[in-house]
Amino acid sequence: MEEKKRIKIVFAGGGTGGHIYPGLAVAEELKAIAGKKGLDVDIYWIGSGSGMDRDIVSKSLVSFGGCIKKFLPIPSGKLRRYFSILNCFDLFKIAAGFVKSLILLAFIKPDCLFSKGGFVSVPPCLAARILRIPYYTHECDFTPGLATRLNARGARKILVSYEETSSYFKGQLSSHCIVTGNPVRPLFYAPADNADGLAFLGIDEDRSKPVLLVMGGSLGAKQINDLVIDNLDWLTERFIVVHQTGRSFAEDHPDLMKITDDYRPYPFIYEEMVFVLKLADIVLSRSGANSIWESAVCRKPLLLIPLAGNGTRGDQVDNARFFEKSGAAMVLAGKDVDSEHLRDCLSQMEDPAVRSKMSDAAGKIAGQTRPSLKIAEIILNGVYDGTASDK
C-alpha cells in the first residue's frame, strides 16, 4: 500500500477574531481537500502569545474537527501608524517575534505559509521570505492594511476579497493578486433552518414583527449600544430586537439585560450566532470584514455604522461604502449617526420589497463559490503541483 504524502502548512495571523475565524475556515477546507487527494496535512498556527489568539484557536479545535495540529505563540507588537511611546517597546517584541518565527519555521520546514493578516503575521512572513519558504497572504478588508502591504512584497500570491482591492497594489504586485472573497465558516453556507434560531431566542415562528439583530462585535460597541437604548421603545414597536451588547455593557447595565417579548439582550452570542443570523431579517452592525461577509453569505440586509475616527485606519468605512454602493447596505457615518437617521433607515427597511432587493445584492457580493474553498485549492495546488516551492 502506497504511503500517503505528508505536507506541512503554517498559518500565521491574529490579533482579532476577524483574522482568526476566516483562517480556521480555510484550514478546515484544506483538511477536507487533502483527504480527497490522498494527502496527509499537518497545519500549525503561529499567533500572538498574549490576547485572544490562543483561546480562539484552542476553542475551535473541537468545532473545526481538530484541523490545527499545534498553536505556536510568538511575541507580538502592534504596527501603529501614529506616534505612540508604545511603538518603541513593540519594536523589541516584533524583533523577538521574528527570531522565534525563524526558529519555528526552520524546525517545522513547512511546504508553505498562509498569512491571514494582522500585525502578528508580519514576523512569520519575513522569516518565511528569508528561509525561502513560499507564502500566501490574504486581505479581508476593501483597502489593504499595513501588515498586508508589508507581507505582499514577498508573497507568492496576494489574495484579496474585492476586485477593486488589487488597484491598491502597484506594479508587479498587482499581477500577483487573486480575488477570492473573504473566508466564512462552512456553517454559514448550510441551508437555513430557523428552528435552531427560534429555539435559542424563544420566539414564535409566526411572529408578526421582523427580527432586528444588533451586534457590535464580541466586545460590543458603545456608539451602537447607546443608539439602541435611546430608541428602544421605537425599535420594539416595530421589531423583535436581538441585541448582542458586549460583556462590559452587560456588567455595567444589569438593569437593561432583561429579556422581554420584543427585546432580547445577550452579552455575547458564540456558537448560536449562525442560527440567529440566518433568522434575522435586518442586521445592524459595525462593518468589520468578518461580520459583513457572514451577513452577505446569509443574504441579510445591512444597516452599518462603521468604526471611524482616531485609532482606526478607516477600513470599516471603506467596507461599508462598498456594501452601500452595491445596494446591500445603508450606512450611518459621521454626523449621520443619530436617532433621526437610524429611524429613517430602519423605516425604509421595514418594507419587505426593500429588504428583498438588498438581500439579492448581498448574495451577489458573496457569490457562488466559497472563498475558503478557493483559497484552500490555491494553496494546496501550489504545494501538490510543486509550484508553491518554485523559488
C-alpha positions as CSV (number, residue, x, y, z in Angstrom):
1,M,0.0,0.0,0.0
2,E,1.4,3.4,-1.1
3,E,2.1,5.7,1.8
4,K,0.3,9.0,1.8
5,K,2.3,12.1,1.1
6,R,2.5,14.3,4.1
7,I,2.7,18.1,3.8
8,K,3.1,20.8,6.4
9,I,1.4,24.2,6.2
10,V,1.8,27.0,8.7
11,F,-0.9,29.6,9.3
12,A,0.0,33.0,10.7
13,G,-2.2,35.8,11.9
14,G,-4.4,37.1,14.7
15,G,-4.9,40.0,17.0
16,T,-8.7,39.9,16.4
17,G,-11.3,37.2,15.7
18,G,-11.7,38.7,12.2
19,H,-8.2,37.4,11.3
20,I,-8.6,34.1,13.1
21,Y,-12.0,32.7,12.2
22,P,-11.6,33.1,8.4
23,G,-8.2,31.3,8.7
24,L,-9.8,28.4,10.6
25,A,-12.3,28.1,7.8
26,V,-9.5,27.8,5.3
27,A,-7.7,25.3,7.5
28,E,-10.8,23.1,7.7
29,E,-11.3,23.2,3.9
30,L,-7.6,22.3,3.4
31,K,-8.0,19.2,5.6
32,A,-11.0,18.1,3.6
33,I,-9.4,18.6,0.2
34,A,-6.2,17.0,1.2
35,G,-8.1,13.9,2.3
36,K,-9.7,13.6,-1.1
37,K,-6.4,13.9,-2.8
38,G,-4.9,11.2,-0.6
39,L,-2.7,13.6,1.3
40,D,-2.0,14.0,5.0
41,V,-1.6,17.6,6.0
42,D,-0.3,19.0,9.3
43,I,-1.4,22.6,10.0
44,Y,0.4,24.7,12.6
45,W,-0.8,28.2,13.7
46,I,1.6,30.9,14.7
47,G,-0.2,33.6,16.7
48,S,0.3,36.1,19.5
49,G,1.3,34.7,22.8
50,S,-1.0,37.2,24.5
51,G,-4.6,38.2,23.7
52,M,-7.3,36.1,22.2
53,D,-5.3,34.1,19.6
54,R,-4.6,31.1,21.6
55,D,-8.1,31.0,23.2
56,I,-9.9,31.2,19.8
57,V,-7.7,28.6,18.1
58,S,-7.9,26.2,21.1
59,K,-11.6,26.6,21.5
60,S,-12.1,25.9,17.8
61,L,-10.2,22.7,17.7
62,V,-13.3,20.7,18.5
63,S,-15.8,22.6,16.3
64,F,-13.3,22.6,13.4
65,G,-12.5,18.9,13.6
66,G,-9.1,19.3,15.2
67,C,-7.7,20.8,11.9
68,I,-4.9,22.7,13.7
69,K,-2.1,20.4,14.8
70,K,-0.5,22.9,17.2
71,F,-0.7,26.5,18.2
72,L,2.7,28.2,18.4
73,P,2.8,31.5,20.3
74,I,5.3,34.3,19.4
75,P,5.9,37.7,21.0
76,S,3.9,40.3,19.1
77,G,3.9,44.1,18.8
78,K,1.4,46.3,17.1
79,L,2.1,48.2,13.9
80,R,0.8,51.7,14.6
81,R,0.7,54.5,12.0
82,Y,0.5,57.2,14.7
83,F,3.0,58.4,17.3
84,S,3.0,56.4,20.5
85,I,5.7,55.6,23.0
86,L,4.5,52.0,22.8
87,N,5.9,51.8,19.3
88,C,9.4,51.8,20.9
89,F,8.6,48.9,23.2
90,D,6.8,47.0,20.5
91,L,9.8,47.1,18.1
92,F,11.6,44.8,20.6
93,K,8.5,42.5,20.6
94,I,8.4,42.4,16.8
95,A,12.1,41.6,16.7
96,A,11.7,38.8,19.2
97,G,8.7,37.5,17.3
98,F,10.8,37.5,14.1
99,V,13.6,35.5,15.8
100,K,11.2,33.0,17.2
101,S,9.4,32.6,13.8
102,L,12.8,31.9,12.2
103,I,13.4,29.1,14.7
104,L,9.9,27.7,14.4
105,L,9.9,27.6,10.6
106,A,13.4,26.3,10.4
107,F,12.4,23.4,12.7
108,I,9.0,22.7,11.1
109,K,10.2,23.1,7.5
110,P,6.7,23.7,6.1
111,D,5.8,23.4,2.4
112,C,4.3,26.9,2.6
113,L,2.9,29.5,4.9
114,F,-0.5,31.2,4.7
115,S,-0.9,34.6,6.3
116,K,-4.4,35.7,7.4
117,G,-3.2,39.1,8.3
118,G,-3.0,41.2,11.5
119,F,0.2,42.6,13.0
120,V,1.3,39.2,14.3
121,S,1.6,37.8,10.8
122,V,4.5,40.2,9.7
123,P,7.4,38.5,11.6
124,P,6.5,34.9,10.3
125,C,6.1,36.2,6.7
126,L,9.5,37.9,6.9
127,A,11.1,34.8,8.4
128,A,9.5,32.7,5.6
129,R,10.9,35.1,3.0
130,I,14.4,34.8,4.4
131,L,14.2,31.0,4.7
132,R,12.8,30.9,1.1
133,I,9.6,29.3,2.2
134,P,6.8,30.3,-0.2
135,Y,3.8,32.1,1.4
136,Y,0.4,33.4,0.5
137,T,-1.2,36.4,2.2
138,H,-4.9,37.3,2.4
139,E,-6.5,40.7,2.9
140,C,-10.1,40.7,4.2
141,D,-10.8,44.4,4.0
142,F,-11.6,46.6,1.0
143,T,-8.4,48.5,1.4
144,P,-5.2,46.7,2.4
145,G,-3.8,47.3,5.9
146,L,-0.1,47.9,6.7
147,A,0.5,44.3,7.6
148,T,-0.7,43.1,4.2
149,R,1.3,45.8,2.4
150,L,4.4,44.6,4.1
151,N,3.7,40.9,3.6
152,A,2.7,41.3,0.0
153,R,6.3,42.2,-1.0
154,G,7.5,38.6,-0.9
155,A,4.2,36.7,-1.2
156,R,3.7,34.0,-3.9
157,K,0.1,35.3,-4.3
158,I,-1.8,38.2,-2.8
159,L,-5.4,37.0,-2.1
160,V,-8.0,39.8,-1.9
161,S,-11.7,39.9,-1.0
162,Y,-12.7,42.5,-3.6
163,E,-11.7,43.0,-7.2
164,E,-11.1,46.7,-6.5
165,T,-8.5,46.0,-3.8
166,S,-6.0,44.9,-6.5
167,S,-5.6,48.5,-7.6
168,Y,-4.0,49.4,-4.2
169,F,-1.0,47.3,-5.1
170,K,1.3,48.9,-7.6
171,G,3.5,47.5,-10.4
172,Q,4.2,43.8,-10.3
173,L,2.4,43.3,-7.1
174,S,-1.0,43.9,-8.7
175,S,-0.3,41.0,-11.1
176,H,0.1,38.7,-8.1
177,C,-3.4,39.4,-6.8
178,I,-6.2,36.9,-7.0
179,V,-9.8,37.8,-6.0
180,T,-11.1,35.1,-3.6
181,G,-13.6,36.8,-1.4
182,N,-13.4,36.6,2.4
183,P,-13.4,33.1,4.0
184,V,-16.5,32.4,6.1
185,R,-17.1,29.3,8.3
186,P,-18.9,26.5,6.4
187,L,-21.8,26.5,8.8
188,F,-23.0,29.8,7.3
189,Y,-23.4,28.1,3.9
190,A,-25.7,25.4,5.2
191,P,-29.4,25.7,4.2
192,A,-31.3,28.0,6.5
193,D,-33.3,26.2,9.2
194,N,-35.0,28.7,11.5
195,A,-35.8,26.1,14.1
196,D,-32.5,26.4,16.0
197,G,-32.6,30.2,16.0
198,L,-36.2,30.3,17.2
199,A,-35.4,27.8,19.9
200,F,-32.4,29.7,21.1
201,L,-34.2,33.1,21.1
202,G,-37.5,31.6,22.4
203,I,-39.7,33.4,19.9
204,D,-42.6,32.1,17.8
205,E,-42.3,31.1,14.2
206,D,-45.5,33.1,13.3
207,R,-44.1,36.3,14.8
208,S,-45.7,39.5,13.4
209,K,-42.6,41.6,13.6
210,P,-39.3,41.3,11.7
211,V,-36.2,40.4,13.7
212,L,-33.5,43.1,14.0
213,L,-30.1,41.7,15.0
214,V,-27.8,44.3,16.6
215,M,-24.2,43.4,17.1
216,G,-21.0,45.4,17.6
217,G,-18.5,42.6,17.9
218,S,-17.6,40.4,20.9
219,L,-16.8,43.5,23.0
220,G,-19.9,45.4,21.9
221,A,-19.9,49.0,20.5
222,K,-20.8,51.9,22.8
223,Q,-22.0,54.0,19.9
224,I,-24.4,51.3,18.7
225,N,-25.5,50.4,22.2
226,D,-26.3,54.0,23.1
227,L,-28.4,54.4,19.9
228,V,-30.4,51.2,20.6
229,I,-31.1,52.1,24.2
230,D,-32.1,55.7,23.3
231,N,-34.5,54.4,20.7
232,L,-35.6,51.2,22.4
233,D,-39.3,52.0,22.7
234,W,-39.4,53.0,19.0
235,L,-37.5,49.9,17.9
236,T,-39.5,47.4,19.9
237,E,-42.8,48.8,18.5
238,R,-41.6,47.7,15.1
239,F,-39.1,44.9,15.6
240,I,-38.1,42.0,17.8
241,V,-34.7,43.4,18.8
242,V,-31.9,40.8,19.4
243,H,-29.0,42.8,20.9
244,Q,-25.5,41.5,21.4
245,T,-24.3,44.1,23.8
246,G,-20.8,43.0,24.7
247,R,-19.9,41.8,28.1
248,S,-18.8,45.1,29.6
249,F,-22.1,46.7,28.8
250,A,-23.9,43.8,30.3
251,E,-21.9,44.1,33.5
252,D,-22.3,47.9,33.7
253,H,-26.1,47.9,32.9
254,P,-27.6,44.8,34.6
255,D,-31.0,46.6,34.8
256,L,-31.1,46.6,30.9
257,M,-30.3,43.0,30.5
258,K,-33.8,41.8,30.8
259,I,-35.4,39.6,28.1
260,T,-38.9,40.7,27.1
261,D,-41.1,39.6,24.2
262,D,-39.6,42.3,21.9
263,Y,-36.2,42.9,23.4
264,R,-33.6,40.1,23.8
265,P,-30.2,41.3,25.0
266,Y,-27.2,38.9,25.3
267,P,-23.7,39.8,26.4
268,F,-22.2,37.6,23.7
269,I,-23.6,35.0,21.2
270,Y,-21.0,32.5,20.1
271,E,-22.0,29.1,18.7
272,E,-25.6,30.1,18.2
273,M,-24.7,33.2,16.1
274,V,-25.0,31.4,12.8
275,F,-28.6,30.4,13.7
276,V,-29.5,33.8,14.9
277,L,-28.0,35.5,11.9
278,K,-29.9,33.2,9.5
279,L,-33.2,34.0,11.3
280,A,-32.7,37.8,11.3
281,D,-34.5,40.0,8.8
282,I,-32.2,43.0,9.3
283,V,-28.7,43.3,10.7
284,L,-27.5,46.5,12.5
285,S,-23.7,46.2,12.9
286,R,-20.2,47.6,12.6
287,S,-18.6,46.9,9.3
288,G,-15.7,44.6,10.2
289,A,-14.9,42.3,7.3
290,N,-15.9,39.1,9.0
291,S,-19.4,40.1,10.2
292,I,-20.4,41.7,6.9
293,W,-19.3,38.8,4.8
294,E,-21.1,36.3,7.1
295,S,-24.2,38.5,6.7
296,A,-23.7,38.6,2.9
297,V,-23.5,34.8,2.7
298,C,-26.8,34.7,4.6
299,R,-28.2,37.3,2.3
300,K,-29.0,39.8,5.0
301,P,-29.9,43.5,4.5
302,L,-27.4,45.6,6.5
303,L,-27.5,48.9,8.3
304,L,-23.9,49.6,9.0
305,I,-22.3,52.1,11.5
306,P,-18.6,51.7,10.7
307,L,-15.9,52.4,13.3
308,A,-14.2,55.7,12.5
309,G,-12.0,58.4,13.9
310,N,-8.7,58.2,15.8
311,G,-7.3,54.7,16.3
312,T,-8.6,53.3,13.1
313,R,-7.3,53.5,9.5
314,G,-10.8,53.8,8.1
315,D,-11.1,50.2,6.8
316,Q,-14.6,49.8,8.2
317,V,-15.8,52.9,6.4
318,D,-14.3,51.6,3.1
319,N,-16.0,48.2,3.7
320,A,-19.4,49.9,4.5
321,R,-19.3,52.2,1.5
322,F,-18.6,49.2,-0.9
323,F,-21.6,47.4,0.5
324,E,-23.7,50.6,0.3
325,K,-22.6,51.2,-3.3
326,S,-23.5,47.5,-4.2
327,G,-27.0,48.0,-2.7
328,A,-26.6,45.6,0.1
329,A,-26.4,48.1,3.0
330,M,-27.4,51.5,4.3
331,V,-24.7,53.4,6.1
332,L,-24.7,55.8,9.0
333,A,-21.3,57.6,9.4
334,G,-20.0,60.8,10.8
335,K,-22.7,63.3,11.7
336,D,-25.4,60.9,10.4
337,V,-25.0,58.6,13.4
338,D,-28.0,59.8,15.3
339,S,-31.5,58.7,16.2
340,E,-33.2,60.5,13.3
341,H,-31.1,58.9,10.6
342,L,-31.3,55.5,12.4
343,R,-35.1,55.6,12.4
344,D,-35.3,56.9,8.8
345,C,-33.1,53.9,7.5
346,L,-35.0,51.3,9.5
347,S,-38.4,52.7,8.5
348,Q,-37.3,52.1,4.8
349,M,-36.1,48.6,5.6
350,E,-39.4,47.7,7.2
351,D,-40.6,47.3,3.6
352,P,-40.2,43.7,2.6
353,A,-39.6,44.8,-1.0
354,V,-36.6,47.0,0.1
355,R,-35.2,44.1,2.1
356,S,-35.6,41.7,-0.8
357,K,-33.6,43.9,-3.1
358,M,-30.9,44.4,-0.5
359,S,-30.8,40.6,0.1
360,D,-30.2,40.0,-3.6
361,A,-27.4,42.5,-3.7
362,A,-25.8,40.8,-0.6
363,G,-26.0,37.4,-2.4
364,K,-24.2,38.8,-5.4
365,I,-21.3,40.1,-3.2
366,A,-21.0,36.6,-1.5
367,G,-21.0,34.9,-4.9
368,Q,-21.5,31.2,-5.6
369,T,-18.0,29.8,-4.6
370,R,-16.9,29.5,-1.0
371,P,-13.8,31.8,-0.6
372,S,-12.4,29.3,1.9
373,L,-12.6,26.5,-0.7
374,K,-11.0,28.7,-3.4
375,I,-8.1,29.7,-1.1
376,A,-7.5,26.2,0.1
377,E,-7.3,25.0,-3.5
378,I,-4.8,27.7,-4.4
379,I,-2.6,26.8,-1.5
380,L,-2.9,23.0,-1.9
381,N,-2.5,23.0,-5.7
382,G,0.7,25.1,-5.3
383,V,2.1,22.5,-2.9
384,Y,0.8,19.5,-4.7
385,D,1.9,20.6,-8.1
386,G,5.2,21.8,-6.8
387,T,4.7,25.4,-7.9
388,A,4.5,26.7,-4.3
389,S,8.1,25.7,-3.8
390,D,9.2,27.2,-7.1
391,K,11.9,29.5,-5.8
